[in-house]
C-alpha cells in the first residue's frame, strides 16, 4: 500500500549540489559532452598517507565512542589550536559522519532563531526547515564580496529581541569563494557578544585560502560562543569518506553530554577505519602540508582563470580568495536574456545546460533572489591526477597552461561567451 510520508519531508527536494552532480554524470554517461561546473568535489587523490592508514585499519570492526576516537579528538583539537588558534579541549571535540551531519545536530541541540547570510551553502536552510526552526536570511552585497557585515547583523538582532540566537558563518564561503578579513570578524564578534548570538562557523575550506595572510576564524575573537566545524572532505580530498569535526568552546561544554546522547540515538559513531586514517592525517600533517599547499595553489589557478574570463564577458563576480567556487551574475546581460524569455537564475542555468551543456547552480539555491541572475560555479572540472603531474608551480602557471591542462574550464567559458553573444 502507499506509504504516508511526513509532510515536512515531502516539501524537501534533493540537495541541489548532489542533484546537479547526478544529472551531469548521467548526461556524460549518455555521451553528452558536459562541462560540469555544478559540484564542489576536490578532483585530487586522497593523500597516500591516509590511504595507507585506512588500508591498515580496515580490519578494525569495533564500535568506537560516540563522540569519536579519543586519540583523533586530541590530535584534531591540537591541530586546530596550532593552525587556527581555536581553543577547544579535546573532551569538547566531536567527530561525526561529515560536518553536514554535525551542523544538523547543532541545530537540533541549540535553541533560538537561526540566521543565514545570503548567499550561503544550500543545506543550512533545508536542515532548519526539517527542524521547524525560525529562520532569517540576511542579504549581503556584491561590493562586500557577499560577506556579512556587522551592521546588518546588529539590525536583524535588534528586531529579534532578547535571547539566544544562532548564526551560521561559512568561511571561506561556498558559494562565493570569499574569505573574511580580521577586522570584519572582530566587528561581527562584537555584535554576537552583545546580542547573545552563538556562531556555528563552518570552516570546511579553511586550509584552502589563496591569500598571503594567515586564515582567521571568528572563533579567535568570539571563543566563548563559537562552535567551529571542519572535516576531511575538501582540503584532504576525502569527501566520500564522510568524516567531520566540531570544536565546542569550553564555555559551552554543557552541550557535550546531551550531544553524546543524541549521537547514541542516531549515527552511534563514525566508522572506525576512517577515524584511524584521519588520526594519521592530523598526526602527520607536516608531511602532508606541501601536498595540501599544492592542491590549494592549483585551486587558486583555476579560480583565477575563471575570474578573468568572467570579467572579459562583463559578468559581475567577486574575485575568489579561497575554496573552489565563484559567484558571478549576468545582470549586465539582462536585456539579451530577457529577449530569450530568461528573467530568473533557474531559467538561466536550465538554458545553459540544455543549449550549451554547461552545468551550474542557480543563486536561488543559495537564498538569493531569482531576478539577481546569480549562479554558483565550481572550478574543479579537471583531472586532478594529470594536473598534479604537470603542475609547474604557481609562479609558472599562465592562461595557456590552464587551457591545456584544464580544458573543460576553457570550453565552459567559451560556451558561456557564445551563449551571451
C-alpha positions as CSV (number, residue, x, y, z in Angstrom):
1,X,0.0,0.0,0.0
2,X,1.2,3.6,-0.5
3,X,3.2,4.9,2.5
4,X,2.2,8.1,4.4
5,X,5.2,10.4,4.4
6,X,5.9,13.2,6.9
7,X,4.7,16.4,5.3
8,X,7.8,18.4,6.2
9,X,10.0,15.9,4.4
10,X,7.7,15.9,1.4
11,X,8.4,19.6,1.0
12,X,12.1,18.9,0.6
13,X,13.8,18.4,-2.7
14,X,17.1,16.6,-3.3
15,X,20.1,18.8,-2.3
16,X,20.8,21.0,-5.3
17,X,24.6,20.2,-5.3
18,X,24.0,16.4,-5.2
19,X,21.2,16.7,-7.7
20,X,23.2,18.6,-10.3
21,X,26.1,16.2,-9.9
22,X,24.0,13.2,-10.6
23,X,22.3,14.9,-13.6
24,X,25.7,15.9,-15.1
25,X,27.1,12.4,-14.6
26,X,24.1,10.9,-16.1
27,X,24.4,13.1,-19.2
28,X,28.1,12.2,-19.5
29,X,27.2,8.5,-19.3
30,X,24.8,9.1,-22.2
31,X,27.6,10.6,-24.3
32,X,26.8,14.3,-23.7
33,X,29.9,16.5,-23.5
34,X,29.0,18.3,-20.3
35,X,31.2,21.0,-18.7
36,X,30.5,20.2,-15.0
37,X,30.7,23.5,-13.0
38,X,27.9,22.4,-10.7
39,X,29.5,20.2,-8.0
40,X,32.2,21.1,-5.5
41,X,34.3,18.0,-5.1
42,X,38.1,18.1,-4.9
43,X,39.5,16.4,-8.0
44,X,42.7,15.3,-6.3
45,X,43.6,11.9,-5.0
46,X,43.4,11.2,-1.2
47,X,47.0,11.6,0.2
48,X,48.8,8.3,0.3
49,X,49.5,8.6,4.0
50,X,45.7,8.5,4.6
51,X,45.1,5.7,2.1
52,X,47.7,3.5,3.7
53,X,46.3,4.2,7.2
54,X,42.8,3.3,6.0
55,X,44.1,0.1,4.5
56,X,45.9,-0.9,7.6
57,X,42.8,-0.1,9.7
58,X,40.3,-1.9,7.5
59,X,40.1,-4.9,10.0
60,X,39.1,-2.7,12.9
61,X,35.5,-3.5,13.3
62,X,34.6,-2.3,16.8
63,X,32.2,0.4,17.7
64,X,34.2,3.5,18.8
65,X,33.0,6.0,21.4
66,X,30.1,8.1,20.1
67,X,32.0,11.4,20.3
68,X,34.9,9.9,18.4
69,X,38.2,8.1,18.8
70,X,39.9,9.9,21.8
71,X,43.3,9.9,20.1
72,X,41.7,11.6,17.0
73,X,39.9,14.1,19.1
74,X,43.2,15.0,20.8
75,X,45.2,15.3,17.6
76,X,42.4,17.3,15.8
77,X,42.0,19.8,18.7
78,X,45.7,20.2,18.9
79,X,46.0,20.8,15.2
80,X,43.2,23.4,15.1
81,X,44.8,25.2,18.1
82,X,48.2,25.4,16.4
83,X,46.9,26.1,12.9
84,X,43.9,28.4,13.6
85,X,44.1,29.3,17.3
86,X,40.8,27.5,18.1
87,X,40.8,26.8,21.8
88,X,38.7,23.7,22.4
89,X,39.8,21.0,24.7
90,X,39.8,17.5,23.2
91,X,37.0,16.5,25.5
92,X,34.8,19.1,23.7
93,X,35.8,17.9,20.2
94,X,33.2,15.8,18.4
95,X,33.7,13.5,15.4
96,X,30.8,12.9,13.0
97,X,29.9,11.5,9.6
98,X,30.7,14.7,7.8
99,X,30.3,18.3,9.1
100,X,26.9,18.5,7.4
101,X,25.5,16.0,9.9
102,X,27.3,17.8,12.8
103,X,25.7,21.1,11.8
104,X,22.3,19.4,11.7
105,X,22.9,18.1,15.2
106,X,23.9,21.5,16.4
107,X,20.7,23.0,15.0
108,X,18.8,20.3,16.9
109,X,20.7,21.0,20.1
110,X,20.7,24.8,20.2
111,X,17.6,26.8,20.9
112,X,16.8,30.1,19.2
113,X,16.2,31.6,15.8
114,X,18.6,30.7,13.0
115,X,20.3,33.4,11.0
116,X,21.7,32.6,7.5
117,X,23.6,35.2,5.4
118,X,22.6,35.2,1.7
119,X,24.3,33.7,-0.2
120,X,25.3,30.6,1.9
121,X,25.6,26.9,1.4
122,X,22.5,25.2,0.1
123,X,21.8,22.8,3.1
124,X,21.6,25.2,6.0
125,X,18.1,26.3,5.2
126,X,16.6,22.8,4.5
127,X,18.1,21.5,7.7
128,X,16.5,24.3,9.7
129,X,13.2,23.6,7.8
130,X,13.3,19.9,8.9
131,X,13.7,21.1,12.5
132,X,11.0,23.8,12.2
133,X,13.4,26.4,13.4
134,X,12.5,30.1,12.9
135,X,14.9,31.1,10.1
136,X,16.0,34.5,9.0
137,X,18.2,35.4,6.0
138,X,20.3,38.5,5.8
139,X,21.0,40.0,2.4
140,X,24.7,40.8,1.7
141,X,26.1,43.0,-1.1
142,X,28.4,42.3,-4.0
143,X,30.6,45.2,-3.1
144,X,31.4,43.4,0.1
145,X,32.1,40.1,-1.8
146,X,28.8,39.0,-0.2
147,X,30.4,38.9,3.2
148,X,28.0,39.5,6.1
149,X,28.6,43.0,7.7
150,X,28.3,43.7,11.4
151,X,25.8,46.5,10.9
152,X,23.3,44.2,9.1
153,X,23.6,41.6,11.7
154,X,23.1,44.1,14.5
155,X,20.0,45.4,12.8
156,X,18.4,42.0,12.5
157,X,19.3,41.0,16.0
158,X,17.6,44.2,17.2
159,X,14.4,43.1,15.6
160,X,14.6,39.6,17.1
161,X,15.0,41.0,20.7
162,X,16.5,39.3,23.7
163,X,17.5,35.7,23.9
164,X,19.9,33.2,22.3
165,X,20.3,33.3,18.5
166,X,22.3,31.1,16.1
167,X,24.3,32.5,13.2
168,X,25.9,30.2,10.6
169,X,29.0,31.6,9.0
170,X,30.7,29.8,6.2
171,X,34.4,30.9,5.9
172,X,35.9,30.5,3.3
173,X,32.5,30.8,1.7
174,X,30.6,28.4,-0.5
175,X,29.3,29.8,-3.0
176,X,31.4,32.9,-3.3
177,X,35.0,32.0,-2.5
178,X,35.2,35.0,-0.2
179,X,37.3,34.9,3.0
180,X,36.5,37.2,5.9
181,X,39.3,39.6,6.9
182,X,40.2,40.0,10.6
183,X,38.6,43.4,11.0
184,X,35.2,42.1,9.8
185,X,35.4,39.1,12.0
186,X,36.2,41.3,15.0
187,X,33.2,43.5,14.2
188,X,30.9,40.5,13.8
189,X,32.2,39.0,17.1
190,X,31.4,42.3,18.9
191,X,27.8,42.2,17.7
192,X,27.4,38.5,18.5
193,X,28.7,39.0,22.1
194,X,26.3,41.9,22.6
195,X,23.3,40.2,21.1
196,X,23.6,36.7,22.6
197,X,24.5,35.0,19.3
198,X,26.1,31.6,19.1
199,X,28.1,31.2,15.9
200,X,28.4,27.9,14.0
201,X,31.5,28.6,11.9
202,X,31.6,26.2,9.0
203,X,35.3,26.2,8.2
204,X,35.5,23.1,6.0
205,X,37.6,25.1,3.4
206,X,39.9,26.8,6.0
207,X,43.0,25.1,4.5
208,X,42.1,26.3,1.0
209,X,42.9,30.0,1.4
210,X,44.7,31.8,-1.5
211,X,45.6,35.0,0.4
212,X,49.0,35.7,1.8
213,X,47.5,36.4,5.2
214,X,47.0,33.6,7.7
215,X,43.4,32.4,7.8
216,X,41.4,33.7,10.8
217,X,38.4,32.1,12.4
218,X,35.8,34.1,14.2
219,X,36.5,31.7,17.0
220,X,39.7,33.7,17.7
221,X,37.5,36.8,18.5
222,X,34.5,35.0,20.0
223,X,36.0,32.0,21.7
224,X,33.3,31.6,24.3
225,X,30.4,31.1,21.9
226,X,31.7,29.9,18.5
227,X,31.5,26.2,17.5
228,X,33.9,25.6,14.6
229,X,33.2,22.7,12.2
230,X,35.6,21.2,9.7
231,X,36.5,17.8,8.2
232,X,38.3,15.8,5.7
233,X,36.1,16.4,2.6
234,X,37.8,19.4,0.9
235,X,41.4,20.1,1.6
236,X,42.1,16.4,2.2
237,X,40.1,15.4,-0.9
238,X,38.2,12.7,1.0
239,X,34.6,13.8,0.6
240,X,33.3,10.3,0.3
241,X,34.9,9.2,3.5
242,X,32.4,11.3,5.5
243,X,34.3,12.5,8.5
244,X,33.6,15.8,10.1
245,X,34.7,17.6,13.2
246,X,33.2,20.1,15.6
247,X,35.1,22.1,18.2
248,X,32.9,23.2,21.1
249,X,34.3,26.0,23.3
250,X,34.9,25.1,26.9
251,X,32.4,27.7,27.9
252,X,29.7,25.6,26.1
253,X,30.9,22.2,27.4
254,X,27.4,21.7,28.9
255,X,26.2,20.7,25.5
256,X,28.6,17.7,25.2
257,X,26.6,15.3,27.4
258,X,23.3,15.9,25.5
259,X,25.2,15.7,22.2
260,X,26.7,12.4,23.1
261,X,23.1,11.2,23.9
262,X,21.9,12.4,20.6
263,X,24.7,10.7,18.8
264,X,24.0,7.4,20.6
265,X,20.4,7.5,19.3
266,X,21.3,8.5,15.7
267,X,24.6,7.5,14.0
268,X,26.2,5.8,17.0
269,X,29.7,6.5,15.8
270,X,31.8,7.2,12.7
271,X,33.2,4.1,11.0
272,X,36.4,3.1,12.7
273,X,38.9,2.7,9.8
274,X,38.2,6.3,8.6
275,X,38.8,7.7,12.1
276,X,42.2,6.0,12.3
277,X,43.1,7.3,8.8
278,X,42.1,10.8,10.0
279,X,44.2,10.4,13.1
280,X,47.2,9.7,10.8
281,X,46.4,12.8,8.7
282,X,46.4,15.1,11.7
283,X,49.4,13.5,13.4
284,X,51.5,13.5,10.2
285,X,50.2,16.8,8.9
286,X,53.6,18.4,8.4
287,X,54.5,15.6,6.0
288,X,51.2,16.4,4.2
289,X,51.5,20.1,4.2
290,X,53.4,20.5,0.9
291,X,50.8,18.4,-0.9
292,X,47.8,20.3,0.6
293,X,49.5,23.5,-0.3
294,X,50.0,22.3,-3.9
295,X,46.3,21.4,-4.1
296,X,45.4,24.9,-2.8
297,X,47.7,26.6,-5.4
298,X,46.0,24.7,-8.2
299,X,42.6,25.7,-6.9
300,X,43.8,29.3,-6.9
301,X,45.0,29.0,-10.6
302,X,41.7,27.5,-11.7
303,X,39.7,30.2,-9.8
304,X,41.8,33.0,-11.2
305,X,41.4,31.7,-14.8
306,X,37.6,31.6,-14.5
307,X,37.5,35.0,-12.8
308,X,39.5,36.6,-15.6
309,X,37.3,35.0,-18.3
310,X,34.1,36.2,-16.5
311,X,35.5,39.7,-16.3
312,X,36.1,39.6,-20.1
313,X,32.4,38.5,-20.5
314,X,31.3,41.6,-18.5
315,X,29.9,39.4,-15.7
316,X,29.8,40.8,-12.2
317,X,31.9,38.5,-9.9
318,X,33.8,38.9,-6.7
319,X,37.4,37.6,-7.0
320,X,37.7,34.2,-5.2
321,X,40.0,34.2,-2.2
322,X,39.5,30.6,-1.1
323,X,37.6,27.3,-1.5
324,X,36.8,26.4,-5.2
325,X,33.8,28.5,-6.2
326,X,32.9,31.7,-7.9
327,X,29.5,33.5,-7.8
328,X,29.0,35.6,-11.0
329,X,25.8,37.3,-12.1
330,X,24.5,38.0,-15.5
331,X,22.8,41.3,-14.7
332,X,24.8,43.2,-17.4
333,X,23.2,40.9,-20.0
334,X,19.7,41.1,-18.6
335,X,18.2,42.6,-21.8
336,X,19.7,40.0,-24.1
337,X,18.4,37.2,-21.8
338,X,15.0,38.8,-21.5
339,X,14.5,38.5,-25.2
340,X,15.0,34.8,-24.9
341,X,12.5,34.6,-22.1
342,X,15.1,34.3,-19.4
343,X,14.5,36.6,-16.4
344,X,15.3,34.3,-13.4
345,X,18.5,32.5,-12.5
346,X,17.0,29.0,-12.6
347,X,15.9,29.7,-16.2
348,X,19.4,30.8,-17.0
349,X,21.1,27.6,-15.7
350,X,18.5,25.4,-17.3
351,X,19.1,27.0,-20.7
352,X,22.9,26.9,-20.3
353,X,22.7,23.2,-19.5
354,X,20.2,22.3,-22.3
355,X,21.6,24.6,-25.0
356,X,25.3,24.6,-24.2
357,X,25.9,21.7,-21.9
358,X,27.3,23.8,-19.1
359,X,26.1,22.7,-15.6
360,X,26.0,25.3,-12.8
361,X,23.7,26.1,-9.9
362,X,21.2,29.0,-9.6
363,X,21.6,31.6,-7.0
364,X,18.2,30.8,-5.6
365,X,19.6,27.6,-4.2
366,X,21.9,29.8,-2.1
367,X,19.0,32.1,-0.8
368,X,19.4,34.8,-3.5
369,X,16.5,36.4,-5.4
370,X,15.7,34.8,-8.7
371,X,16.0,38.1,-10.6
372,X,19.5,38.7,-9.3
373,X,20.6,36.2,-12.1
374,X,23.4,34.8,-9.9
375,X,24.9,31.4,-10.4
376,X,27.4,29.3,-8.5
377,X,30.4,28.0,-10.4
378,X,32.6,25.2,-9.1
379,X,36.2,25.3,-10.6
380,X,37.1,21.7,-10.3
381,X,36.2,20.0,-13.6
382,X,39.6,18.6,-14.5
383,X,41.7,15.6,-13.8
384,X,43.4,16.1,-10.5
385,X,46.0,13.4,-11.1
386,X,47.0,14.8,-14.5
387,X,47.2,18.4,-13.3
388,X,49.3,17.4,-10.3
389,X,51.7,15.5,-12.6
390,X,52.2,18.6,-14.8
391,X,51.9,21.4,-12.3
392,X,54.9,23.7,-12.8
393,X,54.3,25.8,-9.7
394,X,52.2,28.8,-9.1
395,X,54.7,31.3,-10.5
396,X,54.9,29.4,-13.8
397,X,51.2,28.9,-14.5
398,X,49.6,31.0,-17.2
399,X,46.4,31.0,-19.2
400,X,47.8,28.7,-21.9
401,X,48.8,26.1,-19.2
402,X,45.3,26.2,-17.7
403,X,43.7,25.8,-21.1
404,X,45.9,22.8,-21.9
405,X,45.6,21.0,-18.6
406,X,42.1,22.1,-17.6
407,X,40.4,22.1,-21.0
408,X,36.8,21.8,-19.6
409,X,37.2,25.2,-17.9
410,X,38.2,26.8,-21.2
411,X,35.4,25.0,-23.0
412,X,32.8,26.1,-20.4
413,X,33.9,29.7,-20.7
414,X,33.9,29.6,-24.5
415,X,30.3,28.2,-24.5
416,X,29.1,30.8,-22.0
417,X,30.7,33.5,-24.1
418,X,29.0,32.3,-27.2
419,X,25.7,31.9,-25.4
420,X,25.6,35.5,-24.2
421,X,26.9,37.0,-27.5
